[in-house]
């Protein structure tokens, strides 16, 4: 009976018109690129999720996203007694709604195996039915024949990795050697795996972060504990399906979760500079200066390790400003800080230099 009520509720939700207000997200920009806000790991009633596919599009629109992928399991359909097995169903049902609300919909599926290799998403595929095979490598080969981007999901998930520590197995090294693995989830649902930053950097893979949502997104990531769902930021040449795909294969990604940003340093530094702006000193008494430090993004910037003569710590609030009082010597030399919530590796954060603007 519960299963029948679940399906009826999902069907009703799927017929609703989107009337809620869309949230506009202010995120850092990589110069020369468009930042696309994305969630590439979501489920519906066509595997083990609890909502209808169009509901996922409505949620994405309200959350301010640009692109999503519904990645229902190929091997696992617990609702199959009530929902026909069709590995393209969620995409077929959702694509019209996605087009109506200007959401880029990436066709994808989740390949569900024990560890190793664990779970992997095949994104940008065309024929998910071709992934129904017993031989894991044959599955990945079939996905690659369709131009798939392969993402390793939740590598430290305790159901498969009891100590919660992600590690590479021979099968993952084989996939990398063949060019058949392109990204790893650094953040999944409510968990993050710091070692993934090093794994991605060392193997030239994209760092990814997704919700892996099964229920209603606003309930699973509810205020005040969560200000937004976790997401992958993709730095694309333009806001199109093809540009999104190109950027992901070129590893131009970052992960935004909570108040934190995880990105390789070559992206993290310009992202920080795109949103943090120092004003010219508005007060100078001959010993100290005061100037404004403004943050235009939705990500607060938490700075620590300031030099003598400057604040030891600074938090520049999201869409906010702080007044910095510092020694006058910083008119001619920069103030060095660590940005504690911009993660660049398993044990490293972004280092920056801040100077007041010239009058």
Rosetta silent file (secondary structure, phi, psi, omega in degrees, C-alpha in Angstrom):
SEQUENCE: XXXXXXXXXXXXXXXXXXXXXXXXXXXXXXXXXXXXXXXXXXXXXXXXXXXXXXXXXXXXXXXXXXXXXXXXXXXXXXXXXXXXXXXXXXXXXXXXXXXXXXXXXXXXXXXXXXXXXXXXXXXXXXXXXXXXXXXXXXXXXXXXXXXXXXXXXXXXXXXXXXXXXXXXXXXXXXXXXXXXXXXXXXXXXXXXXXXXXXXXXXXXXXXXXXXXXXXXXXXXXXXXXXXXXXXXXXXXXXXXXXXXXXXXXXXXXXXXXXXXXXXXXXXXXXXXXXXXXXXXXXXXXXXXXXXXXXXXXXXXXXXXXXXXXXXXXXXXXXXXXXXXXXXXXXXXXXXXXXXXXXXXXXXXXXXXXXXXXXX
SCORE:     score description
SCORE:     0.000 S_00000001
   1 L     0.000  -42.583  179.278    0.000    0.000    0.000 S_00000001
   2 H   -61.012  -39.260 -179.788    2.828    2.394    0.885 S_00000001
   3 H   -64.492  -39.942  179.325    4.457    1.713   -2.491 S_00000001
   4 H   -64.775  -43.019  178.500    1.182    2.528   -4.308 S_00000001
   5 H   -63.688  -38.020  178.054    0.780    5.796   -2.369 S_00000001
   6 H   -60.059  -46.393 -178.428    4.397    6.682   -3.168 S_00000001
   7 H   -66.855  -42.042  179.369    3.812    6.241   -6.894 S_00000001
   8 H   -62.059  -43.646  178.439    0.515    8.183   -6.863 S_00000001
   9 H   -61.446  -42.994 -179.991    2.171   11.065   -4.992 S_00000001
  10 H   -63.168  -41.289  179.537    5.073   11.089   -7.428 S_00000001
  11 H   -63.813  -41.022  178.920    2.719   11.162  -10.404 S_00000001
  12 H   -65.118  -43.544  178.608    0.765   14.086   -8.922 S_00000001
  13 H   -60.995  -35.460 -177.227    3.945   16.037   -8.196 S_00000001
  14 H   -69.977  -15.983 -179.723    5.080   15.444  -11.737 S_00000001
  15 L   -94.951   -5.167 -175.592    1.992   17.225  -13.132 S_00000001
  16 L   -73.927  142.219  173.795    2.429   20.425  -11.112 S_00000001
  17 L   -81.333  140.981  179.944    3.382   23.656  -12.831 S_00000001
  18 L   -74.733  115.931 -178.305    6.471   25.345  -11.439 S_00000001
  19 L  -122.277  -10.317 -178.109    5.263   28.484   -9.664 S_00000001
  20 L   -71.829  164.271  179.949    7.870   29.047   -6.952 S_00000001
  21 L   -79.935  138.445  177.440   10.509   31.739   -7.202 S_00000001
  22 L   -80.131  134.979  176.467   13.865   30.803   -8.683 S_00000001
  23 L   -82.843  132.000  177.665   16.869   31.416   -6.453 S_00000001
  24 L   -98.931  117.037 -176.164   19.617   33.413   -8.115 S_00000001
  25 L   -94.572  132.324  174.913   23.033   32.148   -7.039 S_00000001
  26 L  -103.632  104.692 -177.634   26.064   34.430   -6.976 S_00000001
  27 L  -121.228  158.113 -179.563   29.095   32.228   -7.457 S_00000001
  28 L   -61.191  151.724  178.893   32.681   33.039   -8.460 S_00000001
  29 L  -112.677  142.562  171.161   33.502   33.312  -12.147 S_00000001
  30 L   -92.265  120.855 -175.827   36.561   32.021  -13.960 S_00000001
  31 L   -50.608  130.218  179.382   37.629   34.811  -16.336 S_00000001
  32 L    90.075   -1.766 -176.951   36.582   34.007  -19.881 S_00000001
  33 L  -132.528  163.513  174.260   34.068   31.340  -18.850 S_00000001
  34 E  -102.444  130.498  178.060   30.489   30.977  -17.647 S_00000001
  35 E   -85.866  115.834  178.192   30.002   29.255  -14.291 S_00000001
  36 E  -100.769  130.284  179.908   27.309   26.580  -14.595 S_00000001
  37 E   -93.417  122.637 -166.261   25.721   25.275  -11.392 S_00000001
  38 E  -136.665  151.245  170.890   25.151   21.538  -11.760 S_00000001
  39 E  -134.256  111.575 -173.907   23.967   18.375  -10.006 S_00000001
  40 E  -106.491   25.527 -179.077   24.961   15.203  -11.842 S_00000001
  41 E  -153.359   97.008 -178.171   23.690   12.567   -9.405 S_00000001
  42 E  -145.998  155.893 -176.987   19.938   12.284   -8.686 S_00000001
  43 L  -128.928  154.907  177.928   17.345    9.523   -8.497 S_00000001
  44 L  -131.113 -173.323  179.114   13.638    9.105   -9.238 S_00000001
  45 L   -64.701  -11.540  179.174   11.003    6.394   -8.848 S_00000001
  46 L   -79.863    1.208  162.388   12.583    4.691  -11.870 S_00000001
  47 L  -140.151 -110.062 -176.403   15.218    3.331   -9.490 S_00000001
  48 L  -113.047   21.596  175.063   15.328    3.938   -5.730 S_00000001
  49 L   -87.740  173.024 -174.490   14.184    7.579   -5.613 S_00000001
  50 L  -115.802    8.117 -177.482   10.859    8.818   -4.262 S_00000001
  51 L  -130.918  164.319  178.467    9.810   11.467   -6.813 S_00000001
  52 L   -79.587  150.052 -174.788    8.721   11.748  -10.421 S_00000001
  53 H   -55.110  -39.697 -179.053   11.340   12.972  -12.956 S_00000001
  54 H   -65.116  -25.966  175.909    9.701   16.349  -13.620 S_00000001
  55 H   -62.155  -36.811  178.389    9.906   17.076   -9.900 S_00000001
  56 H   -62.647  -36.331  178.742   13.687   16.926  -10.195 S_00000001
  57 H   -70.178  -42.391  177.771   13.558   19.634  -12.877 S_00000001
  58 H   -60.264  -42.597  178.316   11.293   21.843  -10.760 S_00000001
  59 H   -62.710  -43.441 -178.767   13.635   21.510   -7.813 S_00000001
  60 H   -63.328  -40.913  179.171   16.659   22.338   -9.962 S_00000001
  61 H   -63.780  -46.371  179.994   14.975   25.440  -11.373 S_00000001
  62 H   -63.980  -33.219 -178.738   14.000   26.704   -7.917 S_00000001
  63 L   -81.775    0.097  176.323   17.520   26.022   -6.624 S_00000001
  64 L    81.519   19.792 -178.267   19.099   28.150   -9.349 S_00000001
  65 L   -80.551  159.200  176.285   20.828   25.310  -11.197 S_00000001
  66 L  -105.130  -30.754 -174.608   21.818   25.368  -14.854 S_00000001
  67 E  -147.358  145.125  177.785   22.302   21.654  -15.561 S_00000001
  68 E  -144.107  161.973  169.238   21.308   18.317  -14.042 S_00000001
  69 E  -135.553  129.082  172.248   21.463   14.624  -14.761 S_00000001
  70 E   -88.959  116.313 -171.036   18.964   12.063  -13.507 S_00000001
  71 L  -118.506   67.760  177.794   21.118    8.994  -12.914 S_00000001
  72 L   -67.812  149.502 -177.942   18.820    6.139  -11.989 S_00000001
  73 E   -63.965  137.526  173.612   20.463    2.784  -11.302 S_00000001
  74 L   -74.219  -41.264 -171.173   20.769    0.389  -14.199 S_00000001
  75 L   -95.853   -5.181 -169.276   20.868   -2.713  -11.969 S_00000001
  76 L  -135.500  107.873  178.168   18.576   -1.680   -9.104 S_00000001
  77 L  -130.153   83.225 -176.978   14.849   -0.898   -9.447 S_00000001
  78 L   -67.263  -15.049  178.996   13.121   -1.542   -6.105 S_00000001
  79 L   -99.042   16.280 -171.384    9.836   -0.098   -7.440 S_00000001
  80 L   -65.308  -17.764  176.134    9.704   -2.369  -10.496 S_00000001
  81 L   -66.088  -25.213 -175.951    6.519   -4.056   -9.226 S_00000001
  82 L  -116.959  -22.624 -176.456    4.770   -0.714   -9.826 S_00000001
  83 L  -119.954  123.057 -179.368    7.037    1.149  -12.265 S_00000001
  84 L   -61.169  145.782  176.950    8.026   -0.412  -15.613 S_00000001
  85 L   -78.955  114.917  176.202   11.745   -0.826  -16.189 S_00000001
  86 L  -148.567  107.685 -172.476   12.808    1.670  -18.828 S_00000001
  87 L   -71.960   -9.105  175.047   16.334    3.026  -18.431 S_00000001
  88 L  -106.031    0.146 -172.008   15.519    6.079  -20.549 S_00000001
  89 H   -59.199  -49.231 -176.488   12.166    6.815  -18.917 S_00000001
  90 H   -59.601  -42.418  179.737   13.272    9.552  -16.508 S_00000001
  91 H   -65.829  -43.252 -178.627   15.104   11.401  -19.271 S_00000001
  92 H   -64.651  -38.844 -179.473   12.190   11.083  -21.706 S_00000001
  93 H   -70.966  -38.106 -171.853    9.689   12.319  -19.109 S_00000001
  94 H   -86.927  -19.943 -168.523   11.864   15.210  -17.880 S_00000001
  95 H   -65.251  -34.378  179.625   13.324   16.574  -21.121 S_00000001
  96 H   -68.771  -43.127  177.481   10.283   18.644  -22.131 S_00000001
  97 H   -63.869  -40.211  177.737   10.042   20.259  -18.701 S_00000001
  98 H   -60.048  -43.047  178.810   13.798   20.890  -18.738 S_00000001
  99 H   -63.841  -39.488 -179.535   13.471   22.648  -22.096 S_00000001
 100 H   -65.304  -29.140 -176.480   10.563   24.760  -20.791 S_00000001
 101 L  -112.087   17.852  172.231   12.613   25.945  -17.817 S_00000001
 102 L    57.263   39.952  174.472   15.962   26.338  -19.574 S_00000001
 103 L  -103.975  128.291  175.770   17.652   23.548  -17.626 S_00000001
 104 E   -76.084  118.150 -177.933   20.361   21.601  -19.469 S_00000001
 105 E  -104.295  116.491  179.443   19.416   17.935  -19.038 S_00000001
 106 E   -96.443  127.582  179.699   22.269   15.467  -19.354 S_00000001
 107 E   -76.922  128.647 -176.963   21.286   11.882  -20.053 S_00000001
 108 E  -153.950  167.031  176.796   22.893    9.557  -17.535 S_00000001
 109 E  -147.378  153.651  175.376   22.705    6.309  -15.587 S_00000001
 110 E  -102.235  126.400  176.705   24.319    4.911  -12.460 S_00000001
 111 E   -91.968  123.026 -164.980   26.278    1.673  -12.787 S_00000001
 112 E  -116.659  100.606 -178.433   25.880   -0.139   -9.482 S_00000001
 113 L  -130.564  160.540  173.902   28.560   -2.666   -8.474 S_00000001
 114 L   -66.696  161.780  177.578   30.233   -3.858   -5.300 S_00000001
 115 L   -88.069  132.858  -12.187   33.579   -2.316   -4.345 S_00000001
 116 L   -79.048  155.067    9.949   35.726   -2.502   -6.307 S_00000001
 117 L   -90.961   -8.919 -174.717   34.793   -0.805   -8.581 S_00000001
 118 L    86.722 -156.781 -178.139   31.832    0.631   -6.640 S_00000001
 119 E   -98.911  139.838  178.238   29.223    2.896   -8.181 S_00000001
 120 E  -137.435  141.699  172.961   29.891    5.013  -11.269 S_00000001
 121 E   -97.100  134.780  171.946   27.759    7.453  -13.230 S_00000001
 122 E  -104.260  112.239 -176.239   27.872    7.414  -17.013 S_00000001
 123 E  -107.427  152.083 -179.354   26.980   10.932  -18.194 S_00000001
 124 L    67.385   29.127  177.014   26.208   12.208  -21.709 S_00000001
 125 L   -84.106  170.915  178.642   25.174    8.746  -22.869 S_00000001
 126 L  -121.044  -30.072 -175.530   22.560    8.048  -25.537 S_00000001
 127 L  -131.833   84.701 -179.127   21.507    4.413  -24.995 S_00000001
 128 H   -63.775  -23.307  178.347   21.403    3.345  -21.324 S_00000001
 129 H   -61.389  -26.183 -179.657   19.942   -0.041  -22.286 S_00000001
 130 H   -70.856  -10.137 -179.673   23.373   -0.922  -23.698 S_00000001
 131 H   -89.511    1.229  179.509   24.750   -0.774  -20.132 S_00000001
 132 L   -85.138   86.109 -178.664   22.770   -3.820  -19.039 S_00000001
 133 L  -144.546  151.773  177.369   25.651   -6.309  -19.014 S_00000001
 134 L   -76.509  -38.306 -176.181   27.229   -8.578  -16.413 S_00000001
 135 L   -77.504  115.856 -175.059   30.817   -7.794  -17.368 S_00000001
 136 H   -59.306  -47.087 -178.338   31.749   -4.449  -15.775 S_00000001
 137 H   -64.047  -31.847  175.988   34.419   -3.509  -18.299 S_00000001
 138 H   -66.624  -34.194  177.519   32.012   -4.274  -21.147 S_00000001
 139 H   -63.792  -49.109 -179.164   29.560   -1.842  -19.531 S_00000001
 140 H   -64.474  -38.605  177.541   32.142    0.937  -19.402 S_00000001
 141 H   -60.231  -41.298  179.152   33.238    0.123  -22.957 S_00000001
 142 H   -65.879  -39.114  177.603   29.624    0.478  -24.123 S_00000001
 143 H   -66.010  -42.525  179.986   29.323    3.812  -22.331 S_00000001
 144 H   -64.022  -32.004  177.534   32.576    5.067  -23.814 S_00000001
 145 H   -63.614  -20.551  178.377   31.330    4.153  -27.290 S_00000001
 146 L   -97.650    5.927  179.725   28.599    6.743  -26.667 S_00000001
 147 L    80.319   30.842 -173.288   31.080    9.420  -25.593 S_00000001
 148 L   -71.452  148.399  165.787   30.377    9.055  -21.891 S_00000001
 149 E   -98.056  118.886 -176.135   31.931   11.025  -19.056 S_00000001
 150 E  -100.982  123.922 -179.458   32.497    8.435  -16.295 S_00000001
 151 E  -115.857  128.271  175.281   32.295    9.627  -12.706 S_00000001
 152 E   -83.666  120.617 -175.156   33.232    7.467   -9.704 S_00000001
 153 L   -89.515  147.052  173.095   30.566    8.037   -7.059 S_00000001
 154 L    25.756   66.600 -174.832   31.022    8.340   -3.264 S_00000001
 155 L   -66.478  -15.454  177.661   34.376    6.478   -3.143 S_00000001
 156 L  -109.332   18.333 -179.428   34.434    6.612    0.664 S_00000001
 157 L   -59.577  123.550 -170.697   30.827    5.515    1.205 S_00000001
 158 L   -67.543  -19.141  175.364   30.922    3.418    4.380 S_00000001
 159 L   -66.814  -25.146  178.957   28.510    0.827    3.019 S_00000001
 160 L  -114.680  -21.953 -179.675   31.265   -0.128    0.581 S_00000001
 161 L  -132.286   84.260 -168.675   34.344    1.302    2.296 S_00000001
 162 L   -53.420  -30.599  179.570   33.772    0.771    6.052 S_00000001
 163 L   -84.412   -3.112  177.230   36.628    3.026    7.176 S_00000001
 164 L    74.086    7.960 -177.687   35.321    5.878    5.005 S_00000001
 165 L  -103.098  116.497  179.339   38.702    6.342    3.320 S_00000001
 166 L   -69.752  143.564  177.425   38.647    6.309   -0.491 S_00000001
 167 L  -148.218  147.893  177.449   41.358    4.293   -2.185 S_00000001
 168 L   -79.369  136.453  172.337   42.234    3.330   -5.725 S_00000001
 169 L  -108.972  171.083 -178.964   41.977   -0.328   -6.708 S_00000001
 170 H   -56.652  -36.726 -177.950   43.515   -2.020   -9.716 S_00000001
 171 H   -65.588  -35.451  178.192   40.262   -1.691  -11.642 S_00000001
 172 H   -70.058  -39.056  177.182   40.269    2.096  -11.183 S_00000001
 173 H   -64.193  -35.759  177.335   43.885    2.299  -12.335 S_00000001
 174 H   -66.210  -42.615  177.829   42.934    0.251  -15.377 S_00000001
 175 H   -60.684  -43.177  179.509   40.064    2.618  -16.171 S_00000001
 176 H   -63.713  -43.520 -179.982   42.389    5.613  -15.875 S_00000001
 177 H   -60.903  -34.702  179.970   45.005    3.968  -18.091 S_00000001
 178 H   -82.243   -8.989 -174.237   42.343    3.345  -20.746 S_00000001
 179 L    77.414   27.269 -175.132   41.008    6.903  -20.455 S_00000001
 180 L  -108.019   10.209  173.576   37.719    5.529  -19.135 S_00000001
 181 L  -131.895  130.043 -170.521   37.491    7.447  -15.856 S_00000001
 182 L  -122.287  -18.712 -179.515   37.044   11.219  -15.946 S_00000001
 183 E  -160.495  160.389  178.145   35.965   12.435  -12.507 S_00000001
 184 E  -134.326  140.445  176.315   35.482   11.458   -8.864 S_00000001
 185 E   -72.648  114.937  170.834   32.963   12.724   -6.338 S_00000001
 186 E   -78.799  -34.032 -179.327   34.752   14.741   -3.678 S_00000001
 187 E  -130.587  133.624  177.763   31.365   15.470   -2.096 S_00000001
 188 E  -142.182  126.094  178.173   28.279   13.244   -2.108 S_00000001
 189 L    59.693 -101.706  178.610   25.034   13.826   -0.206 S_00000001
 190 L  -123.975   16.877 -177.205   26.392   15.024    3.169 S_00000001
 191 E  -119.229  146.486  170.804   29.889   13.494    3.032 S_00000001
 192 E  -130.313  153.974 -172.754   33.186   14.727    1.644 S_00000001
 193 L  -126.520   93.605 -173.862   36.384   12.824    0.993 S_00000001
 194 L   -53.365  -36.886 -177.270   39.491   15.057    1.253 S_00000001
 195 H   -63.358  -19.095 -179.103   41.813   12.523   -0.399 S_00000001
 196 H   -63.311  -31.800  177.808   39.806   12.786   -3.600 S_00000001
 197 H   -58.241  -44.855  179.409   41.396   16.168   -4.304 S_00000001
 198 H   -68.784  -40.766  179.967   44.821   14.511   -4.482 S_00000001
 199 H   -60.649  -41.952 -179.729   43.477   11.530   -6.428 S_00000001
 200 H   -69.943  -43.874 -179.676   41.949   13.831   -9.033 S_00000001
 201 H   -63.554  -44.403 -176.005   44.986   16.076   -9.316 S_00000001
 202 H   -68.111  -27.324 -175.784   47.445   13.191   -9.570 S_00000001
 203 H  -111.438   10.825  177.463   45.399   11.400  -12.231 S_00000001
 204 L    56.020   53.233  179.000   44.153   14.454  -14.159 S_00000001
 205 L  -117.332  157.746  178.318   40.500   13.890  -13.271 S_00000001
 206 E   -79.785  141.473  175.227   37.683   16.350  -12.619 S_00000001
 207 E   -90.144  131.267 -171.449   36.618   16.978   -9.031 S_00000001
 208 E  -125.941  154.093  175.353   32.859   16.515   -8.653 S_00000001
 209 E  -150.294  128.711 -173.265   30.186   17.182   -6.028 S_00000001
 210 E  -145.239  166.006 -176.303   26.513   16.182   -6.165 S_00000001
 211 L   -81.385  -31.742 -172.892   23.440   15.700   -4.004 S_00000001
 212 L    52.685   39.824 -172.932   22.696   12.019   -4.772 S_00000001
 213 E   -72.065  137.775  175.699   19.164   13.002   -3.789 S_00000001
 214 L  -115.337  -34.409  179.059   16.525   10.289   -3.411 S_00000001
 215 L   -98.529 -149.330  178.714   13.783   12.180   -1.594 S_00000001
 216 L   -83.390  126.128 -170.678   12.565   15.773   -1.848 S_00000001
 217 H   -60.044  -39.027 -177.171   15.578   18.064   -2.131 S_00000001
 218 H   -70.173  -18.614  176.104   14.207   20.806    0.144 S_00000001
 219 H   -89.539  -35.324 -179.185   13.708   18.256    2.912 S_00000001
 220 H   -76.625  -27.161  177.699   17.059   16.523    2.513 S_00000001
 221 L  -127.165   67.707 -171.967   18.971   19.829    2.431 S_00000001
 222 L   -90.909  146.958  169.445   16.766   21.970    4.642 S_00000001
 223 L   -65.060  151.306   -0.286   17.486   25.329    6.270 S_00000001
 224 L   -91.141   -2.790 -177.026   19.111   26.228    8.558 S_00000001
 225 L   -65.288  -36.594 -178.879   21.529   23.287    8.455 S_00000001
 226 L  -125.269  125.944  178.116   21.970   23.569    4.681 S_00000001
 227 L   -85.788  -16.372 -179.766   21.857   26.834    2.768 S_00000001
 228 L  -167.308  162.877  174.736   21.933   25.029   -0.590 S_00000001
 229 L   -72.577  154.753  172.049   22.397   21.588   -2.110 S_00000001
 230 L   -67.698  148.443 -177.684   25.971   20.486   -2.908 S_00000001
 231 E  -153.578  158.379  172.247   26.840   21.076   -6.540 S_00000001
 232 E   -93.101  128.125  171.780   29.510   20.912   -9.183 S_00000001
 233 E   -94.378  125.151 -179.108   30.533   24.263  -10.649 S_00000001
 234 E  -116.417  130.027 -176.451   31.535   23.844  -14.287 S_00000001
 235 E  -100.374   95.710 -172.587   33.404   26.609  -16.106 S_00000001
 236 E  -104.396  158.414  178.578   32.099   26.424  -19.650 S_00000001
 237 L   -69.297  -30.228  176.350   32.704   28.583  -22.711 S_00000001
 238 L  -157.997  169.632 -175.535   28.968   29.138  -22.993 S_00000001
 239 L   -87.834   73.132  178.759   25.723   27.910  -21.467 S_00000001
 240 L  -138.512  162.183  178.111   25.105   24.947  -23.763 S_00000001
 241 H   -58.803  -45.483 -177.326   25.049   21.174  -23.528 S_00000001
 242 H   -68.720  -39.505  178.078   28.138   20.840  -25.718 S_00000001
 243 H   -67.370  -36.307  175.873   30.124   23.487  -23.858 S_00000001
 244 H   -60.030  -47.582 -179.199   29.218   21.829  -20.569 S_00000001
 245 H   -62.561  -45.042 -179.962   30.515   18.503  -21.851 S_00000001
 246 H   -59.909  -43.743 -178.277   33.730   20.043  -23.203 S_00000001
 247 H   -64.205  -37.968 -178.978   34.456   21.785  -19.889 S_00000001
 248 H   -68.674  -41.683  177.443   33.983   18.610  -17.880 S_00000001
 249 H   -67.389  -24.463  177.182   36.347   16.608  -20.052 S_00000001
 250 L   -89.645    3.892  174.383   38.846   19.470  -19.692 S_00000001
 251 L    66.646   27.542  177.556   38.450   19.238  -15.871 S_00000001
 252 L   -88.059   75.983 -175.829   37.270   22.839  -15.441 S_00000001
 253 E  -137.120  161.416  170.983   35.241   22.079  -12.324 S_00000001
 254 E  -149.338  168.256 -179.842   34.938   22.958   -8.646 S_00000001
 255 E  -123.931  128.276  177.146   32.663   21.804   -5.834 S_00000001
 256 E  -111.413  118.299  178.589   30.500   24.108   -3.715 S_00000001
 257 E  -142.385  130.152 -176.068   29.169   22.579   -0.496 S_00000001
 258 L    55.997 -130.315  177.051   28.020   24.486    2.571 S_00000001
 259 L   -96.878   17.480 -172.008   30.331   27.488    2.953 S_00000001
 260 E  -115.733  151.405  174.953   33.198   25.677    1.240 S_00000001
 261 E  -127.837  129.337  175.544   34.689   25.548   -2.222 S_00000001
 262 E  -112.243  121.712 -176.921   36.968   22.727   -3.401 S_00000001
 263 L  -158.031  148.729  172.950   39.001   23.539   -6.501 S_00000001
 264 L   -63.300  150.822 -172.431   42.454   23.043   -7.933 S_00000001
 265 H   -58.170  -34.390 -178.463   44.679   26.049   -7.251 S_00000001
 266 H   -65.590  -21.623  174.531   44.773   27.167  -10.884 S_00000001
 267 H   -97.591  -38.733 -174.750   41.016   27.686  -10.663 S_00000001
 268 H   -60.274  -43.675 -176.505   40.707   28.617   -6.972 S_00000001
 269 H   -62.518  -52.202  177.895   42.956   31.692   -7.175 S_00000001
 270 H   -66.580  -29.006  176.261   41.127   33.452  -10.050 S_00000001
 271 H   -63.248  -44.564  178.446   37.770   32.445   -8.555 S_00000001
 272 H   -61.346  -47.006 -177.627   38.710   34.189   -5.296 S_00000001
 273 H   -65.003  -24.189 -178.551   39.935   37.276   -7.130 S_00000001
 274 H   -72.679  -18.978 -175.224   36.701   37.447   -9.136 S_00000001
 275 H  -120.503  -18.107  179.631   34.591   38.075   -6.034 S_00000001
 276 E  -102.561  119.774 -178.391   36.869   39.699   -3.430 S_00000001
 277 E  -127.245  129.785  177.008   37.629   43.355   -4.098 S_00000001
 278 E   -97.505  135.051  176.578   39.624   45.723   -1.870 S_00000001
 279 L   -86.907  171.526  174.888   38.818   49.416   -1.905 S_00000001
 280 E   -73.894  152.073  178.867   41.232   52.304   -1.621 S_00000001
 281 L   -57.012  131.538  176.293   41.991   53.481    1.940 S_00000001
 282 L  -101.617   -6.540  176.112   39.303   55.833    3.177 S_00000001
 283 E  -145.592  136.044  179.670   41.276   56.713    6.317 S_00000001
 284 E  -148.371  108.283 -178.010   45.015   57.190    6.823 S_00000001
 285 L   -99.167   12.648 -179.574   46.303   58.672   10.092 S_00000001
 286 L    93.052  -17.088  177.860   49.941   58.226    9.217 S_00000001
 287 L  -119.949  -42.439 -179.091   50.213   54.958   11.178 S_00000001
 288 E  -127.932  157.116  175.290   47.240   52.862   10.164 S_00000001
 289 E  -122.651  158.802  173.120   44.920   52.684    7.208 S_00000001
 290 E  -130.542  135.485  177.206   41.344   51.541    6.835 S_00000001
 291 E  -148.001  162.004 -178.215   39.794   50.120    3.677 S_00000001
 292 E   -93.981  141.436  174.608   36.772   48.068    2.661 S_00000001
 293 E  -120.978  116.742 -170.673   36.960   44.431    1.563 S_00000001
 294 E  -111.968  139.823  177.785   33.883   43.387   -0.405 S_00000001
 295 E  -119.143  117.056 -177.736   32.620   39.898   -1.290 S_00000001
 296 L   -93.014    0.712 -175.201   30.120   39.714   -4.171 S_00000001
 297 L  -100.988  173.046  175.209   29.490   35.959   -3.953 S_00000001
 298 L   -85.781    5.067 -178.960   27.199   33.708   -1.901 S_00000001
 299 L  -107.168  114.908  175.370   30.280   32.059   -0.377 S_00000001
 300 L   -63.882  146.578 -179.901   31.689   33.687    2.780 S_00000001
 301 E  -109.341  119.685 -173.822   35.465   33.975    2.659 S_00000001
 302 E  -109.327  106.640 -173.778   37.233   32.889    5.843 S_00000001
 303 E  -104.772  141.671  178.265   40.806   34.176    6.032 S_00000001
 304 E  -142.637  169.853  176.062   43.402   33.279    8.641 S_00000001
 305 L    75.539   28.199 -178.868   47.141   33.604    9.307 S_00000001
 306 L   -64.231  154.694 -176.762   47.328   37.344    8.713 S_00000001
 307 L   -76.925  166.576  174.523   50.705   39.086    9.132 S_00000001
 308 L   -57.611  135.844 -179.553   51.805   41.326   12.018 S_00000001
 309 L    92.161   -1.660  178.194   50.139   44.691   11.728 S_00000001
 310 L  -133.353  162.833  177.799   47.008   43.277   10.060 S_00000001
 311 L   -57.465  135.083  178.664   44.012   41.327   11.389 S_00000001
 312 L   -65.225  -37.024  178.449   44.984   37.726   12.209 S_00000001
 313 L  -133.899  152.083  176.233   41.640   36.518   10.858 S_00000001
 314 E  -144.310  135.487  169.372   38.998   37.990    8.599 S_00000001
 315 E  -120.490  115.199  177.983   35.596   36.700    7.540 S_00000001
 316 E   -96.721  108.024 -172.190   34.124   38.521    4.589 S_00000001
 317 L   -63.578  158.606  175.424   30.446   37.545    4.660 S_00000001
 318 L   -57.617  131.958 -178.454   28.520   36.346    1.635 S_00000001
 319 L    49.458   40.772 -175.923   27.369   39.389   -0.363 S_00000001
 320 E  -137.333 -171.586 -174.541   28.926   41.486    2.376 S_00000001
 321 E  -149.455  147.679  171.439   31.798   43.737    3.379 S_00000001
 322 E  -128.147  155.034  174.046   34.247   44.220    6.234 S_00000001
 323 E   -98.645  126.452 -178.889   36.444   47.165    7.143 S_00000001
 324 E  -102.345  125.916  175.011   40.106   46.247    7.434 S_00000001
 325 E  -109.773  122.859 -173.306   42.341   48.213    9.775 S_00000001
 326 E  -147.167  163.790  176.837   46.036   47.589    9.142 S_00000001
 327 E   -59.148  146.785 -177.677   49.498   49.051    9.446 S_00000001
 328 H   -63.936  -19.632 -179.355   50.320   51.714    6.873 S_00000001
 329 H   -61.444  -20.323 -177.754   53.167   49.563    5.535 S_00000001
 330 H   -79.472    4.498  168.086   50.571   47.527    3.659 S_00000001
 331 H   -70.432  -24.462 -176.016   50.176   50.390    1.235 S_00000001
 332 L  -119.979   -3.901  175.768   53.355   49.059   -0.381 S_00000001
 333 L  -139.877  145.584 -175.478   53.357   45.354    0.526 S_00000001
 334 L   -77.927  159.282  173.790   50.558   42.774    0.397 S_00000001
 335 E   -96.965  123.446 -178.398   48.916   41.015    3.317 S_00000001
 336 E   -93.401  134.277  178.855   49.227   37.225    3.036 S_00000001
 337 E  -138.795  158.549  165.418   46.349   35.003    4.175 S_00000001
 338 E  -100.004  137.643  176.215   45.098   31.445    3.971 S_00000001
 339 E   -98.359   99.389 -168.183   41.498   31.055    2.776 S_00000001
 340 E   -65.419  -23.417 -177.559   40.386   28.279    5.101 S_00000001
 341 E  -105.884   16.924  168.214   37.201   27.405    3.219 S_00000001
 342 E  -116.460  103.378 -172.167   38.732   27.136   -0.264 S_00000001
 343 E   -90.615  128.688 -179.653   40.239   23.649   -0.337 S_00000001
 344 E  -114.001   -8.249  179.214   42.936   22.907   -2.915 S_00000001
 345 E  -167.584  179.539 -176.883   44.151   19.493   -1.681 S_00000001
 346 L   -62.490  -27.707  178.993   43.718   16.928    1.072 S_00000001
 347 L  -137.460   31.737 -179.412   45.762   19.100    3.454 S_00000001
 348 E  -139.256  149.137  175.796   46.010   22.433    1.664 S_00000001
 349 E  -127.706  169.333 -177.171   43.936   25.584    1.231 S_00000001
 350 E   -69.037  135.949  172.833   44.255   28.591   -1.045 S_00000001
 351 E  -104.309  133.901 -177.493   46.930   31.169   -0.222 S_00000001
 352 E  -134.735  164.412  172.609   46.183   34.761   -1.237 S_00000001
 353 E  -125.451  134.679 -176.585   47.598   38.248   -1.011 S_00000001
 354 E  -122.490  132.438  176.965   45.408   41.267   -0.328 S_00000001
 355 L  -135.892  143.734  174.847   46.310   44.891   -0.899 S_00000001
 356 L   -66.195  149.781  178.038   44.156   48.040   -0.737 S_00000001
 357 E   -67.545  153.590  176.399   43.414   49.596   -4.094 S_00000001
 358 L   -75.029  143.189  176.923   45.396   52.599   -5.198 S_00000001
 359 L   -72.936    0.000    0.000   43.687   55.967   -4.907 S_00000001
